[in-house]
Amino acid sequence: MSAAAAVRLPDRRWHPAEIAFWLGLLAVVFVFPGHLVLGSQVLITGLFALSLDLILGYAGIVSLGHAAMFGAGAYTAGLLARHGWGEPLSGLVAAAAVGAAIAWGTSFIAVRGGDLTRLMVTLGIGLMLYEAANQAARVTGGVDGLSDMAVRDLLGVFPFDLRGRTAYVYSLAVLFAVFLACRRIVRSPFGLSLRGIRDGARRMPALGSPVRHRLIAIYTVAGAIAGIAGALLAQTTQFVGLEVLGFSRSADLLIMLVLGGAGWLYGGLIGAALFMIAQNQLSSVNPVYWQFWLGLLLVAMVFVARGGVVGAMASARERLLGRAAR
């Protein structure tokens, strides 16, 4: 790589705030041992949001059917565990393969057209898979879900206990490994070309960038990650219901990403944590009208922190550095 190209690539060093973020997630095991079940759900949802961030925040592909790959991964891991193959890590690999296959198979129509077209196409794909799972009740359990699963101990040593310790550490380890891969992707020349496509898709072919092929590639990668997230959910809860393919899961995911900040990688993780913790706390305070307060919080965040929480923090940091430079 030439010196000029190296200058254009983003800084790959780990900043102190990033290290503190991951150490903080690890510290939850010791500081909040009674909330590890919720914590594992937050981590899994954060991984799911990370997969959407790759296509929305970096490539500009709007989707309302991202739950299709998530649900497919969940059913893959669930069915394997139900039929005698409950080894967790191989279940993740199988779910990633299924998620990637569905994403690749639908990407040829999902990446076409503008935002509205993509919204309708991805929504349609999600609805079709939802109804297919509903009709295949003999396989998926239909509305009753898939519950008679036998997930083996992690690495043959660590059982999935009711306290959620194994589930939390397992989810955190998978999230961190996938995050490292995503971090490398978005900071590579391929990742920079995705940003170029997002900001000016019509100009990128003039630079020799195969726009369609790159959109299909990142859509497939995001599908694999969504499949992994779905498998994690199935393995840690040992239940798979139709809601894993539901429209509301895709819609909530978009809200989380907007809340945290699209195009930052950490935005999906922070947005998922804020959304789920707020949902948990507000529903316990007011079981009937909690959605009103959650909606009010989201509206306030849009006005106060444009670009999401991470975007607002980055803007504040730039302003502080600018003042210090003067």
Long-range contacts (C-beta under 8 A, 24 or more apart in sequence): 5-189, 8-192, 9-187, 9-188, 9-189, 9-192, 10-186, 10-187, 10-192, 12-187, 18-266, 21-266, 22-176, 25-172, 26-172, 28-168, 29-165, 29-168, 29-169, 33-163, 33-165, 36-163, 36-164, 36-165, 36-167, 36-168, 37-163, 37-164, 37-167, 37-168, 38-276, 38-277, 38-280, 39-164, 39-168, 40-164, 40-167, 40-168, 40-170, 40-171, 40-236, 41-233, 41-276, 42-272, 42-273, 42-276, 42-277, 43-168, 43-171, 43-172, 43-175, 44-171, 44-175, 44-229, 44-232, 44-233, 44-236, 45-229, 45-253, 45-256, 45-272, 45-275, 45-276, 46-175, 46-268, 46-269, 46-272, 46-273, 47-171, 47-174, 47-175, 47-178, 47-225, 47-228, 47-229, 47-232, 48-225, 48-226, 48-229, 48-230, 48-253, 48-268, 48-272, 49-253, 49-256, 49-257, 49-260, 49-267, 49-268, 49-269, 49-271, 49-272, 50-175, 50-178, 50-179, 50-182, 50-225, 50-265, 50-268, 50-269, 51-222, 51-223, 51-225, 51-226, 51-229, 52-222, 52-226, 52-253, 52-254, 52-257, 52-268, 53-257, 53-262, 53-263, 53-264, 53-265, 53-267, 53-268, 54-182, 54-185, 54-186, 54-218, 54-221, 54-222, 54-225, 55-218, 55-219, 55-222, 56-254, 56-257, 56-262, 57-257, 57-261, 57-262, 57-263, 57-264, 57-265, 57-267, 57-268, 58-186, 58-191, 58-194, 58-195, 58-198, 58-218, 58-263, 59-194, 59-197, 59-198, 59-214, 59-215, 59-218, 59-219, 60-197, 60-198, 60-199, 60-201, 61-110, 61-111, 61-118, 61-215, 61-218, 61-219, 62-115, 62-118, 62-119, 62-122, 63-110, 63-118, 63-119, 63-122, 63-250, 64-119, 64-122, 64-123, 64-126, 64-247, 64-250, 64-251, 64-254, 65-110, 65-121, 65-122, 65-123, 65-124, 65-125, 65-126, 65-127, 65-247, 65-250, 66-122, 66-126, 66-222, 66-226, 66-250, 66-253, 67-126, 67-226, 67-244, 67-245, 67-246, 67-247, 67-249, 67-250, 67-253, 68-102, 68-106, 68-122, 68-125, 68-126, 68-129, 68-245, 69-99, 69-102, 69-103, 69-222, 69-223, 69-224, 69-226, 69-227, 69-230, 70-99, 70-226, 70-227, 70-229, 70-230, 70-233, 70-244, 70-245, 70-249, 71-129, 71-130, 71-133, 71-230, 71-244, 71-245, 71-246, 71-249, 72-98, 72-99, 72-102, 72-129, 72-227, 72-230, 72-245, 73-98, 73-99, 73-226, 73-227, 73-228, 73-229, 73-230, 73-231, 73-234, 74-230, 74-231, 74-233, 74-234, 74-240, 74-244, 75-133, 75-140, 75-146, 75-230, 75-234, 75-240, 75-244, 76-227, 76-230, 76-231, 77-230, 77-231, 77-234, 77-235, 77-240, 78-146, 78-149, 78-234, 78-239, 78-240, 79-139, 79-146, 81-149, 81-150, 81-151, 81-234, 81-235, 81-238, 82-146, 82-148, 82-149, 82-150, 84-150, 86-149, 86-150, 86-151, 86-152, 87-152, 88-151, 88-152, 88-154, 88-170, 88-235, 89-154, 89-155, 91-151, 91-231, 91-234, 91-235, 92-174, 92-228, 92-231, 92-232, 92-235, 94-231, 95-227, 95-228, 95-230, 95-231, 96-224, 96-225, 96-227, 96-228, 96-231, 97-224, 97-227, 98-227, 99-223, 99-224, 99-225, 99-226, 99-227, 99-228, 99-230, 100-220, 100-221, 100-223, 100-224, 100-227, 101-223, 102-129, 102-223, 102-227, 103-219, 103-220, 103-222, 103-223, 103-224, 103-226, 104-216, 104-219, 104-220, 104-223, 107-215, 107-216, 107-219, 107-220, 107-223, 108-216, 110-219, 111-212, 111-215, 111-216, 111-219, 122-250, 123-247, 123-250, 126-245, 126-247, 126-250, 127-247, 129-245, 130-242, 130-245, 130-246, 130-247, 133-242, 133-245, 134-242, 140-240, 140-242, 141-240, 141-241, 142-242, 143-242, 145-239, 145-240, 145-241, 145-242, 146-234, 146-239, 146-240, 146-241, 147-238, 147-239, 149-234, 149-238, 149-239, 149-240, 151-235, 151-238, 160-235, 160-236, 160-238, 164-236, 167-235, 167-236, 170-232, 170-235, 170-236, 171-232, 171-236, 174-228, 174-232, 175-269, 178-225, 178-228, 179-265, 179-269, 182-225, 182-265, 183-265, 185-218, 185-221, 186-265, 190-214, 190-217, 194-218, 195-263, 255-298, 257-308, 258-302, 258-308, 259-298, 259-301, 259-308, 259-309, 260-308, 260-309, 260-310, 261-307, 261-308, 261-309, 261-310, 261-311, 261-312, 262-308, 264-308, 264-310, 264-311, 264-314, 266-310, 267-308, 267-309, 267-310, 267-311, 270-308, 270-309, 270-310, 271-308, 271-309, 274-309
